[in-house]
Amino acid sequence: MSILFVIPVYNSPYIKEVIKDLHSVGYKILVVDDGSDNPVTCSLENVEILRHKENMGKGEAILSAAKRAKELGYEAILTFDGDKQHLSSEVIKLINVYEKEAIVIGNRNFEVANVPESSKFGRKFSNFWVYLETFKHLGDTQSGLRIYPVSILDLHIKNRRFDFEIEVLALHSYRAGKIIDVTVDCYYPPSQERVTHFDKLYDNIRLTKAHTKLMLQRYILLRGWLWE
């Protein structure tokens, strides 16, 4: 299947471990180093490193990966976070349900140890707003374990950080794109080992602005009904 595995990463102490784990699945891997202080290196076969000179945001890293995948002739990318939360054994679940031009989301099973209450609330909050924007009941609109068709490059996506993952679902939906979700297991390290670059102030402000804009466009300007 024509899917390129992608690891967007910024300053993760676990990146070599994550690459080795995902490498075991047997697909080509593209690591997008989004301006890490210590550039990511890897000598494993079938692993390519693409580096941004400065931190540009997770969304920009995913779009860079989609551009590279298109250049190489792939039809889709599978994104896998670099913080050890995702498990390589679970990617087959996304691949098994993938359909051409669909977005597939890995719904993280939160019935495991060390899941912060803030993550549980944030997911419910995000799912609620995305439903109002797309009329799709999705289980985990904040999951970074996804398959994207390279055609997301044709969407007029404005957001480049964590708000990218919300906007891309809405814009794909407005073009009648299919979104599939499937439950996957995940791992949450203890709080003292957890790596996150989500800024509770600024990223929540960005997400609020993104949802507000999408709601206004959806219900005032009739986006998704009269225009894409």
Summary of the structure (lengths in Angstrom):
residues: 228
radius of gyration: 16.7
end to end distance: 29.1
largest distance: 52.0
contacts: 724
relative contact order: 0.16
helix: 39%
strand: 18%
